[in-house]
Amino acid sequence: MVGVETVEQLEEALAYEGATAAERDYASVLAGAPKHAYMGQCTYCGHCAPCTVGINIALSNKFADLAEMVPASVAAHYKAMDVMAGACIACGDCEPRCPFDVPIIERMEKTEELFGC
């Protein structure tokens, strides 16, 4: 395991497997990271949910980010989503729930432009 130098470090890393859902929630840890590290960047944590119209915001953002790197292979996955970014009504309910200040409404608009729906 990369970075592990002792048995204790290995055991600590393996403890993740038996951790509760609350203990595995990394968003609170990342929210306390230096502001420049994650602010404005979606980490796909899902804290913005639920969306008023049912958009899976985290997955939509993930597909948009991937599409910028490998556009052809991501479009089909995005278009298979039940509700896509184009359904966003810009109600803003999701934005206060995001611990990273991601401009979700803006991202939904850009994602709709990127994929055409």
N, CA, C and O atoms as CSV, one atom per row, in Angstrom:
chain,resi,resn,atom,element,x,y,z
A,1,MET,N,N,0.852,-1.165,0.000
A,1,MET,CA,C,0.000,0.000,0.000
A,1,MET,C,C,0.904,1.236,0.000
A,1,MET,O,O,1.753,1.384,0.879
A,2,VAL,N,N,0.727,2.096,-0.955
A,2,VAL,CA,C,1.567,3.266,-1.108
A,2,VAL,C,C,1.455,4.169,0.121
A,2,VAL,O,O,0.354,4.469,0.581
A,3,GLY,N,N,2.583,4.592,0.638
A,3,GLY,CA,C,2.633,5.521,1.754
A,3,GLY,C,C,2.609,4.887,3.127
A,3,GLY,O,O,2.895,5.559,4.119
A,4,VAL,N,N,2.275,3.609,3.211
A,4,VAL,CA,C,2.215,2.930,4.503
A,4,VAL,C,C,3.618,2.488,4.905
A,4,VAL,O,O,4.329,1.829,4.146
A,5,GLU,N,N,3.993,2.872,6.123
A,5,GLU,CA,C,5.323,2.540,6.607
A,5,GLU,C,C,5.313,1.600,7.801
A,5,GLU,O,O,6.328,0.980,8.118
A,6,THR,N,N,4.157,1.493,8.468
A,6,THR,CA,C,4.086,0.645,9.660
A,6,THR,C,C,2.818,-0.205,9.626
A,6,THR,O,O,1.883,0.081,8.878
A,7,VAL,N,N,2.802,-1.235,10.434
A,7,VAL,CA,C,1.619,-2.083,10.565
A,7,VAL,C,C,0.453,-1.268,11.117
A,7,VAL,O,O,-0.693,-1.463,10.713
A,8,GLU,N,N,0.747,-0.361,12.035
A,8,GLU,CA,C,-0.300,0.473,12.614
A,8,GLU,C,C,-0.973,1.341,11.543
A,8,GLU,O,O,-2.193,1.502,11.555
A,9,GLN,N,N,-0.197,1.890,10.637
A,9,GLN,CA,C,-0.767,2.699,9.559
A,9,GLN,C,C,-1.644,1.841,8.650
A,9,GLN,O,O,-2.698,2.285,8.193
A,10,LEU,N,N,-1.208,0.624,8.393
A,10,LEU,CA,C,-1.985,-0.291,7.571
A,10,LEU,C,C,-3.305,-0.631,8.259
A,10,LEU,O,O,-4.358,-0.628,7.622
A,11,GLU,N,N,-3.252,-0.922,9.547
A,11,GLU,CA,C,-4.466,-1.240,10.303
A,11,GLU,C,C,-5.428,-0.053,10.329
A,11,GLU,O,O,-6.643,-0.233,10.247
A,12,GLU,N,N,-4.888,1.150,10.441
A,12,GLU,CA,C,-5.719,2.350,10.435
A,12,GLU,C,C,-6.427,2.510,9.087
A,12,GLU,O,O,-7.605,2.862,9.027
A,13,ALA,N,N,-5.694,2.247,8.018
A,13,ALA,CA,C,-6.289,2.347,6.683
A,13,ALA,C,C,-7.355,1.272,6.487
A,13,ALA,O,O,-8.398,1.540,5.892
A,14,LEU,N,N,-7.108,0.077,6.972
A,14,LEU,CA,C,-8.066,-1.015,6.821
A,14,LEU,C,C,-9.313,-0.813,7.681
A,14,LEU,O,O,-10.359,-1.392,7.387
A,15,ALA,N,N,-9.223,-0.020,8.715
A,15,ALA,CA,C,-10.365,0.245,9.591
A,15,ALA,C,C,-11.499,0.926,8.834
A,15,ALA,O,O,-12.651,0.876,9.265
A,16,TYR,N,N,-11.187,1.549,7.731
A,16,TYR,CA,C,-12.197,2.198,6.895
A,16,TYR,C,C,-13.289,1.209,6.499
A,16,TYR,O,O,-14.464,1.566,6.428
A,17,GLU,N,N,-12.891,-0.042,6.241
A,17,GLU,CA,C,-13.852,-1.063,5.813
A,17,GLU,C,C,-14.943,-1.297,6.843
A,17,GLU,O,O,-16.075,-1.606,6.470
A,18,GLY,N,N,-14.641,-1.162,8.115
A,18,GLY,CA,C,-15.618,-1.378,9.171
A,18,GLY,C,C,-16.229,-0.098,9.717
A,18,GLY,O,O,-16.981,-0.134,10.691
A,19,ALA,N,N,-15.916,1.020,9.102
A,19,ALA,CA,C,-16.398,2.316,9.582
A,19,ALA,C,C,-17.876,2.501,9.266
A,19,ALA,O,O,-18.401,1.915,8.319
A,20,THR,N,N,-18.530,3.313,10.063
A,20,THR,CA,C,-19.937,3.655,9.814
A,20,THR,C,C,-20.010,4.617,8.638
A,20,THR,O,O,-18.998,5.165,8.201
A,21,ALA,N,N,-21.223,4.813,8.133
A,21,ALA,CA,C,-21.412,5.758,7.021
A,21,ALA,C,C,-20.972,7.160,7.426
A,21,ALA,O,O,-20.375,7.877,6.623
A,22,ALA,N,N,-21.258,7.555,8.650
A,22,ALA,CA,C,-20.856,8.887,9.126
A,22,ALA,C,C,-19.343,9.007,9.192
A,22,ALA,O,O,-18.785,10.057,8.872
A,23,GLU,N,N,-18.677,7.937,9.605
A,23,GLU,CA,C,-17.214,7.963,9.685
A,23,GLU,C,C,-16.571,7.980,8.309
A,23,GLU,O,O,-15.448,8.461,8.155
A,24,ARG,N,N,-17.270,7.461,7.309
A,24,ARG,CA,C,-16.737,7.446,5.947
A,24,ARG,C,C,-17.042,8.720,5.175
A,24,ARG,O,O,-16.519,8.908,4.076
A,25,ASP,N,N,-17.868,9.592,5.718
A,25,ASP,CA,C,-18.266,10.825,5.037
A,25,ASP,C,C,-17.082,11.782,5.000
A,25,ASP,O,O,-16.803,12.485,5.971
A,26,TYR,N,N,-16.404,11.797,3.888
A,26,TYR,CA,C,-15.197,12.606,3.726
A,26,TYR,C,C,-15.479,14.079,3.478
A,26,TYR,O,O,-14.570,14.903,3.581
A,27,ALA,N,N,-16.715,14.427,3.154
A,27,ALA,CA,C,-17.035,15.811,2.798
A,27,ALA,C,C,-16.718,16.776,3.935
A,27,ALA,O,O,-16.226,17.878,3.692
A,28,SER,N,N,-16.995,16.372,5.174
A,28,SER,CA,C,-16.717,17.270,6.295
A,28,SER,C,C,-15.215,17.481,6.462
A,28,SER,O,O,-14.776,18.562,6.854
A,29,VAL,N,N,-14.436,16.456,6.167
A,29,VAL,CA,C,-12.974,16.585,6.238
A,29,VAL,C,C,-12.489,17.521,5.142
A,29,VAL,O,O,-11.672,18.409,5.386
A,30,LEU,N,N,-12.998,17.314,3.934
A,30,LEU,CA,C,-12.579,18.151,2.810
A,30,LEU,C,C,-13.033,19.597,2.989
A,30,LEU,O,O,-12.338,20.528,2.580
A,31,ALA,N,N,-14.207,19.781,3.606
A,31,ALA,CA,C,-14.711,21.134,3.823
A,31,ALA,C,C,-13.785,21.925,4.732
A,31,ALA,O,O,-13.736,23.153,4.654
A,32,GLY,N,N,-13.051,21.229,5.594
A,32,GLY,CA,C,-12.114,21.898,6.488
A,32,GLY,C,C,-10.730,22.075,5.886
A,32,GLY,O,O,-9.843,22.653,6.514
A,33,ALA,N,N,-10.545,21.575,4.664
A,33,ALA,CA,C,-9.247,21.704,3.989
A,33,ALA,C,C,-9.038,23.158,3.589
A,33,ALA,O,O,-9.984,23.945,3.611
A,34,PRO,N,N,-7.825,23.522,3.227
A,34,PRO,CA,C,-7.578,24.902,2.790
A,34,PRO,C,C,-8.569,25.301,1.697
A,34,PRO,O,O,-8.850,24.516,0.791
A,35,LYS,N,N,-9.091,26.512,1.787
A,35,LYS,CA,C,-10.137,26.978,0.870
A,35,LYS,C,C,-9.743,26.844,-0.599
A,35,LYS,O,O,-10.593,26.545,-1.437
A,36,HIS,N,N,-8.495,27.055,-0.917
A,36,HIS,CA,C,-8.084,26.991,-2.309
A,36,HIS,C,C,-8.104,25.572,-2.859
A,36,HIS,O,O,-8.111,25.384,-4.076
A,37,ALA,N,N,-8.114,24.570,-1.984
A,37,ALA,CA,C,-8.019,23.191,-2.428
A,37,ALA,C,C,-9.295,22.702,-3.117
A,37,ALA,O,O,-9.221,22.042,-4.153
A,38,TYR,N,N,-10.461,23.017,-2.553
A,38,TYR,CA,C,-11.685,22.441,-3.091
A,38,TYR,C,C,-12.801,23.437,-3.352
A,38,TYR,O,O,-13.785,23.079,-3.999
A,39,MET,N,N,-12.694,24.647,-2.885
A,39,MET,CA,C,-13.786,25.595,-3.038
A,39,MET,C,C,-14.091,25.815,-4.516
A,39,MET,O,O,-13.202,26.101,-5.318
A,40,GLY,N,N,-15.362,25.674,-4.853
A,40,GLY,CA,C,-15.794,25.830,-6.236
A,40,GLY,C,C,-15.617,24.584,-7.081
A,40,GLY,O,O,-16.023,24.569,-8.244
A,41,GLN,N,N,-15.023,23.541,-6.527
A,41,GLN,CA,C,-14.790,22.294,-7.246
A,41,GLN,C,C,-15.725,21.228,-6.696
A,41,GLN,O,O,-15.712,20.959,-5.494
A,42,CYS,N,N,-16.519,20.627,-7.538
A,42,CYS,CA,C,-17.420,19.576,-7.073
A,42,CYS,C,C,-16.605,18.333,-6.756
A,42,CYS,O,O,-15.772,17.899,-7.551
A,43,THR,N,N,-16.858,17.767,-5.581
A,43,THR,CA,C,-16.171,16.531,-5.179
A,43,THR,C,C,-17.122,15.344,-5.260
A,43,THR,O,O,-16.780,14.242,-4.832
A,44,TYR,N,N,-18.324,15.567,-5.811
A,44,TYR,CA,C,-19.324,14.521,-6.023
A,44,TYR,C,C,-19.793,13.908,-4.707
A,44,TYR,O,O,-20.137,12.727,-4.655
A,45,CYS,N,N,-19.805,14.711,-3.645
A,45,CYS,CA,C,-20.144,14.204,-2.309
A,45,CYS,C,C,-21.636,13.980,-2.126
A,45,CYS,O,O,-22.029,13.180,-1.277
A,46,GLY,N,N,-22.475,14.658,-2.892
A,46,GLY,CA,C,-23.909,14.463,-2.801
A,46,GLY,C,C,-24.616,15.304,-1.755
A,46,GLY,O,O,-25.824,15.157,-1.573
A,47,HIS,N,N,-23.903,16.182,-1.062
A,47,HIS,CA,C,-24.547,17.014,-0.058
A,47,HIS,C,C,-25.566,17.984,-0.661
A,47,HIS,O,O,-26.431,18.483,0.059
A,48,CYS,N,N,-25.484,18.258,-1.941
A,48,CYS,CA,C,-26.409,19.168,-2.613
A,48,CYS,C,C,-27.795,18.542,-2.797
A,48,CYS,O,O,-28.765,19.255,-3.055
A,49,ALA,N,N,-27.890,17.236,-2.669
A,49,ALA,CA,C,-29.154,16.516,-2.867
A,49,ALA,C,C,-30.091,16.740,-1.686
A,49,ALA,O,O,-29.636,17.038,-0.581
A,50,PRO,N,N,-31.362,16.602,-1.904
A,50,PRO,CA,C,-32.013,16.213,-3.156
A,50,PRO,C,C,-32.296,17.414,-4.052
A,50,PRO,O,O,-32.533,18.523,-3.573
A,51,CYS,N,N,-32.269,17.176,-5.339
A,51,CYS,CA,C,-32.599,18.209,-6.324
A,51,CYS,C,C,-34.113,18.295,-6.442
A,51,CYS,O,O,-34.799,17.273,-6.420
A,52,THR,N,N,-34.630,19.493,-6.565
A,52,THR,CA,C,-36.067,19.720,-6.662
A,52,THR,C,C,-36.697,18.950,-7.819
A,52,THR,O,O,-37.812,18.442,-7.696
A,53,VAL,N,N,-35.975,18.862,-8.952
A,53,VAL,CA,C,-36.544,18.167,-10.113
A,53,VAL,C,C,-35.959,16.775,-10.322
A,53,VAL,O,O,-36.280,16.110,-11.307
A,54,GLY,N,N,-35.103,16.327,-9.405
A,54,GLY,CA,C,-34.589,14.961,-9.470
A,54,GLY,C,C,-33.261,14.766,-10.177
A,54,GLY,O,O,-32.880,13.627,-10.446
A,55,ILE,N,N,-32.548,15.832,-10.485
A,55,ILE,CA,C,-31.235,15.698,-11.126
A,55,ILE,C,C,-30.259,15.092,-10.120
A,55,ILE,O,O,-30.223,15.515,-8.965
A,56,ASN,N,N,-29.484,14.126,-10.538
A,56,ASN,CA,C,-28.388,13.611,-9.724
A,56,ASN,C,C,-27.219,14.575,-9.989
A,56,ASN,O,O,-26.413,14.359,-10.894
A,57,ILE,N,N,-27.148,15.631,-9.186
A,57,ILE,CA,C,-26.198,16.724,-9.417
A,57,ILE,C,C,-24.759,16.226,-9.393
A,57,ILE,O,O,-23.966,16.583,-10.264
A,58,ALA,N,N,-24.419,15.411,-8.410
A,58,ALA,CA,C,-23.044,14.916,-8.298
A,58,ALA,C,C,-22.654,14.125,-9.540
A,58,ALA,O,O,-21.565,14.318,-10.080
A,59,LEU,N,N,-23.529,13.240,-9.997
A,59,LEU,CA,C,-23.230,12.432,-11.174
A,59,LEU,C,C,-23.164,13.293,-12.433
A,59,LEU,O,O,-22.315,13.075,-13.297
A,60,SER,N,N,-24.059,14.267,-12.533
A,60,SER,CA,C,-24.037,15.177,-13.674
A,60,SER,C,C,-22.716,15.943,-13.724
A,60,SER,O,O,-22.104,16.074,-14.784
A,61,ASN,N,N,-22.280,16.454,-12.556
A,61,ASN,CA,C,-21.002,17.162,-12.499
A,61,ASN,C,C,-19.836,16.242,-12.848
A,61,ASN,O,O,-18.898,16.648,-13.535
A,62,LYS,N,N,-19.901,15.014,-12.374
A,62,LYS,CA,C,-18.830,14.055,-12.662
A,62,LYS,C,C,-18.731,13.794,-14.165
A,62,LYS,O,O,-17.638,13.806,-14.731
A,63,PHE,N,N,-19.881,13.559,-14.808
A,63,PHE,CA,C,-19.866,13.321,-16.251
A,63,PHE,C,C,-19.369,14.545,-17.009
A,63,PHE,O,O,-18.646,14.407,-17.996
A,64,ALA,N,N,-19.745,15.740,-16.564
A,64,ALA,CA,C,-19.277,16.960,-17.220
A,64,ALA,C,C,-17.762,17.085,-17.094
A,64,ALA,O,O,-17.082,17.435,-18.059
A,65,ASP,N,N,-17.231,16.798,-15.896
A,65,ASP,CA,C,-15.781,16.868,-15.712
A,65,ASP,C,C,-15.067,15.835,-16.575
A,65,ASP,O,O,-14.043,16.132,-17.190
A,66,LEU,N,N,-15.610,14.622,-16.616
A,66,LEU,CA,C,-15.002,13.572,-17.439
A,66,LEU,C,C,-15.078,13.907,-18.922
A,66,LEU,O,O,-14.151,13.618,-19.679
A,67,ALA,N,N,-16.181,14.516,-19.332
A,67,ALA,CA,C,-16.364,14.849,-20.745
A,67,ALA,C,C,-15.329,15.841,-21.238
A,67,ALA,O,O,-14.950,15.827,-22.409
A,68,GLU,N,N,-14.878,16.700,-20.343
A,68,GLU,CA,C,-13.839,17.640,-20.738
A,68,GLU,C,C,-12.532,16.920,-21.038
A,68,GLU,O,O,-11.700,17.420,-21.795
A,69,MET,N,N,-12.353,15.730,-20.435
A,69,MET,CA,C,-11.132,14.957,-20.661
A,69,MET,C,C,-11.312,13.936,-21.784
A,69,MET,O,O,-10.432,13.785,-22.632
A,70,VAL,N,N,-12.434,13.244,-21.793
A,70,VAL,CA,C,-12.700,12.193,-22.780
A,70,VAL,C,C,-14.141,12.295,-23.276
A,70,VAL,O,O,-14.973,11.457,-22.930
A,71,PRO,N,N,-14.445,13.316,-24.085
A,71,PRO,CA,C,-15.827,13.619,-24.441
A,71,PRO,C,C,-16.625,12.492,-25.100
A,71,PRO,O,O,-17.785,12.289,-24.742
A,72,ALA,N,N,-16.060,11.774,-26.025
A,72,ALA,CA,C,-16.836,10.778,-26.771
A,72,ALA,C,C,-17.332,9.638,-25.892
A,72,ALA,O,O,-18.450,9.158,-26.079
A,73,SER,N,N,-16.532,9.205,-24.953
A,73,SER,CA,C,-16.911,8.047,-24.151
A,73,SER,C,C,-17.853,8.372,-23.003
A,73,SER,O,O,-18.425,7.461,-22.404
A,74,VAL,N,N,-18.028,9.651,-22.684
A,74,VAL,CA,C,-18.848,10.033,-21.537
A,74,VAL,C,C,-20.277,10.403,-21.936
A,74,VAL,O,O,-21.199,10.226,-21.140
A,75,ALA,N,N,-20.472,10.899,-23.120
A,75,ALA,CA,C,-21.792,11.390,-23.541
A,75,ALA,C,C,-22.877,10.328,-23.382
A,75,ALA,O,O,-23.972,10.642,-22.915
A,76,ALA,N,N,-22.604,9.101,-23.753
A,76,ALA,CA,C,-23.617,8.044,-23.652
A,76,ALA,C,C,-23.985,7.782,-22.197
A,76,ALA,O,O,-25.154,7.546,-21.891
A,77,HIS,N,N,-23.019,7.820,-21.309
A,77,HIS,CA,C,-23.302,7.613,-19.883
A,77,HIS,C,C,-24.162,8.756,-19.343
A,77,HIS,O,O,-25.122,8.527,-18.607
A,78,TYR,N,N,-23.816,9.968,-19.709
A,78,TYR,CA,C,-24.588,11.130,-19.254
A,78,TYR,C,C,-26.023,11.040,-19.761
A,78,TYR,O,O,-26.967,11.240,-18.996
A,79,LYS,N,N,-26.187,10.743,-21.026
A,79,LYS,CA,C,-27.520,10.724,-21.627
A,79,LYS,C,C,-28.376,9.557,-21.124
A,79,LYS,O,O,-29.583,9.528,-21.361
A,80,ALA,N,N,-27.765,8.612,-20.441
A,80,ALA,CA,C,-28.514,7.505,-19.846
A,80,ALA,C,C,-29.098,7.880,-18.485
A,80,ALA,O,O,-29.870,7.111,-17.912
A,81,MET,N,N,-28.736,9.058,-17.960
A,81,MET,CA,C,-29.291,9.502,-16.677
A,81,MET,C,C,-30.794,9.738,-16.818
A,81,MET,O,O,-31.255,10.199,-17.862
A,82,ASP,N,N,-31.550,9.428,-15.782
A,82,ASP,CA,C,-33.000,9.623,-15.813
A,82,ASP,C,C,-33.379,11.089,-15.974
A,82,ASP,O,O,-34.289,11.415,-16.737
A,83,VAL,N,N,-32.690,11.973,-15.262
A,83,VAL,CA,C,-32.964,13.408,-15.341
A,83,VAL,C,C,-31.633,14.116,-15.556
A,83,VAL,O,O,-30.705,13.956,-14.764
A,84,MET,N,N,-31.542,14.890,-16.617
A,84,MET,CA,C,-30.282,15.533,-16.961
A,84,MET,C,C,-30.264,17.002,-16.555
A,84,MET,O,O,-31.292,17.562,-16.173
A,85,ALA,N,N,-29.117,17.606,-16.640
A,85,ALA,CA,C,-28.903,18.977,-16.200
A,85,ALA,C,C,-29.856,19.971,-16.852
A,85,ALA,O,O,-30.195,20.986,-16.243
A,86,GLY,N,N,-30.291,19.702,-18.068
A,86,GLY,CA,C,-31.208,20.591,-18.766
A,86,GLY,C,C,-32.551,20.749,-18.061
A,86,GLY,O,O,-33.304,21.678,-18.356
A,87,ALA,N,N,-32.850,19.846,-17.131
A,87,ALA,CA,C,-34.105,19.932,-16.381
A,87,ALA,C,C,-34.010,20.920,-15.220
A,87,ALA,O,O,-35.014,21.203,-14.565
A,88,CYS,N,N,-32.828,21.440,-14.963
A,88,CYS,CA,C,-32.625,22.359,-13.839
A,88,CYS,C,C,-33.514,23.587,-13.996
A,88,CYS,O,O,-33.565,24.205,-15.059
A,89,ILE,N,N,-34.220,23.929,-12.904
A,89,ILE,CA,C,-35.099,25.100,-12.918
A,89,ILE,C,C,-34.466,26.278,-12.175
A,89,ILE,O,O,-35.124,27.290,-11.936
A,90,ALA,N,N,-33.193,26.142,-11.814
A,90,ALA,CA,C,-32.435,27.201,-11.137
A,90,ALA,C,C,-33.101,27.668,-9.853
A,90,ALA,O,O,-33.061,28.854,-9.528
A,91,CYS,N,N,-33.716,26.740,-9.116
A,91,CYS,CA,C,-34.386,27.108,-7.861
A,91,CYS,C,C,-33.386,27.461,-6.767
A,91,CYS,O,O,-33.704,28.218,-5.850
A,92,GLY,N,N,-32.171,26.909,-6.864
A,92,GLY,CA,C,-31.122,27.226,-5.903
A,92,GLY,C,C,-31.163,26.438,-4.606
A,92,GLY,O,O,-30.340,26.684,-3.724
A,93,ASP,N,N,-32.089,25.502,-4.456
A,93,ASP,CA,C,-32.180,24.717,-3.224
A,93,ASP,C,C,-30.895,23.947,-2.930
A,93,ASP,O,O,-30.544,23.753,-1.767
A,94,CYS,N,N,-30.204,23.516,-3.955
A,94,CYS,CA,C,-29.008,22.682,-3.799
A,94,CYS,C,C,-27.774,23.466,-3.344
A,94,CYS,O,O,-26.951,22.932,-2.601
A,95,GLU,N,N,-27.636,24.700,-3.770
A,95,GLU,CA,C,-26.396,25.438,-3.527
A,95,GLU,C,C,-26.056,25.654,-2.055
A,95,GLU,O,O,-24.887,25.509,-1.699
A,96,PRO,N,N,-27.001,25.990,-1.175
A,96,PRO,CA,C,-26.639,26.174,0.235
A,96,PRO,C,C,-26.183,24.877,0.909
A,96,PRO,O,O,-25.490,24.917,1.926
A,97,ARG,N,N,-26.570,23.727,0.346
A,97,ARG,CA,C,-26.180,22.442,0.935
A,97,ARG,C,C,-24.769,22.023,0.543
A,97,ARG,O,O,-24.204,21.122,1.162
A,98,CYS,N,N,-24.199,22.652,-0.459
A,98,CYS,CA,C,-22.859,22.277,-0.932
A,98,CYS,C,C,-21.789,22.855,-0.012
A,98,CYS,O,O,-21.687,24.074,0.124
A,99,PRO,N,N,-20.978,21.983,0.630
A,99,PRO,CA,C,-19.947,22.489,1.542
A,99,PRO,C,C,-18.748,23.102,0.820
A,99,PRO,O,O,-17.828,23.607,1.462
A,100,PHE,N,N,-18.758,23.059,-0.514
A,100,PHE,CA,C,-17.613,23.546,-1.277
A,100,PHE,C,C,-17.949,24.761,-2.138
A,100,PHE,O,O,-17.164,25.151,-3.002
A,101,ASP,N,N,-19.120,25.357,-1.901
A,101,ASP,CA,C,-19.539,26.560,-2.633
A,101,ASP,C,C,-19.494,26.391,-4.151
A,101,ASP,O,O,-19.137,27.322,-4.873
A,102,VAL,N,N,-19.855,25.205,-4.628
A,102,VAL,CA,C,-19.894,24.979,-6.071
A,102,VAL,C,C,-21.077,25.760,-6.639
A,102,VAL,O,O,-22.183,25.668,-6.106
A,103,PRO,N,N,-20.865,26.522,-7.705
A,103,PRO,CA,C,-21.972,27.238,-8.338
A,103,PRO,C,C,-22.794,26.243,-9.168
A,103,PRO,O,O,-22.649,26.174,-10.389
A,104,ILE,N,N,-23.652,25.479,-8.498
A,104,ILE,CA,C,-24.341,24.351,-9.125
A,104,ILE,C,C,-25.226,24.777,-10.285
A,104,ILE,O,O,-25.226,24.123,-11.328
A,105,ILE,N,N,-25.981,25.862,-10.127
A,105,ILE,CA,C,-26.859,26.308,-11.214
A,105,ILE,C,C,-26.031,26.599,-12.465
A,105,ILE,O,O,-26.399,26.203,-13.571
A,106,GLU,N,N,-24.929,27.283,-12.281
A,106,GLU,CA,C,-24.020,27.587,-13.407
A,106,GLU,C,C,-23.479,26.294,-14.020
A,106,GLU,O,O,-23.396,26.168,-15.242
A,107,ARG,N,N,-23.113,25.335,-13.168
A,107,ARG,CA,C,-22.594,24.048,-13.664
A,107,ARG,C,C,-23.662,23.297,-14.451
A,107,ARG,O,O,-23.355,22.677,-15.469
A,108,MET,N,N,-24.916,23.344,-13.989
A,108,MET,CA,C,-25.996,22.667,-14.717
A,108,MET,C,C,-26.176,23.299,-16.096
A,108,MET,O,O,-26.398,22.591,-17.078
A,109,GLU,N,N,-26.081,24.625,-16.172
A,109,GLU,CA,C,-26.197,25.318,-17.461
A,109,GLU,C,C,-25.063,24.908,-18.402
A,109,GLU,O,O,-25.289,24.635,-19.580
A,110,LYS,N,N,-23.844,24.870,-17.868
A,110,LYS,CA,C,-22.686,24.495,-18.692
A,110,LYS,C,C,-22.764,23.030,-19.122
A,110,LYS,O,O,-22.378,22.684,-20.239
A,111,THR,N,N,-23.269,22.171,-18.226
A,111,THR,CA,C,-23.396,20.758,-18.554
A,111,THR,C,C,-24.441,20.563,-19.648
A,111,THR,O,O,-24.256,19.754,-20.557
A,112,GLU,N,N,-25.531,21.305,-19.552
A,112,GLU,CA,C,-26.572,21.235,-20.605
A,112,GLU,C,C,-25.982,21.660,-21.944
A,112,GLU,O,O,-26.240,21.027,-22.968
A,113,GLU,N,N,-25.188,22.733,-21.939
A,113,GLU,CA,C,-24.549,23.191,-23.171
A,113,GLU,C,C,-23.582,22.126,-23.701
A,113,GLU,O,O,-23.537,21.860,-24.902
A,114,LEU,N,N,-22.822,21.530,-22.801
A,114,LEU,CA,C,-21.824,20.538,-23.193
A,114,LEU,C,C,-22.448,19.334,-23.867
A,114,LEU,O,O,-21.965,18.867,-24.899
A,115,PHE,N,N,-23.530,18.832,-23.278
A,115,PHE,CA,C,-24.147,17.600,-23.787
A,115,PHE,C,C,-25.362,17.852,-24.685
A,115,PHE,O,O,-25.840,16.935,-25.353
A,116,GLY,N,N,-25.862,19.093,-24.702
A,116,GLY,CA,C,-27.015,19.401,-25.523
A,116,GLY,C,C,-28.336,18.941,-24.932
A,116,GLY,O,O,-29.338,18.846,-25.640
A,117,CYS,N,N,-28.342,18.651,-23.622
A,117,CYS,CA,C,-29.600,18.264,-22.944
A,117,CYS,C,C,-29.418,18.334,-21.441
A,117,CYS,O,O,-30.353,18.048,-20.692
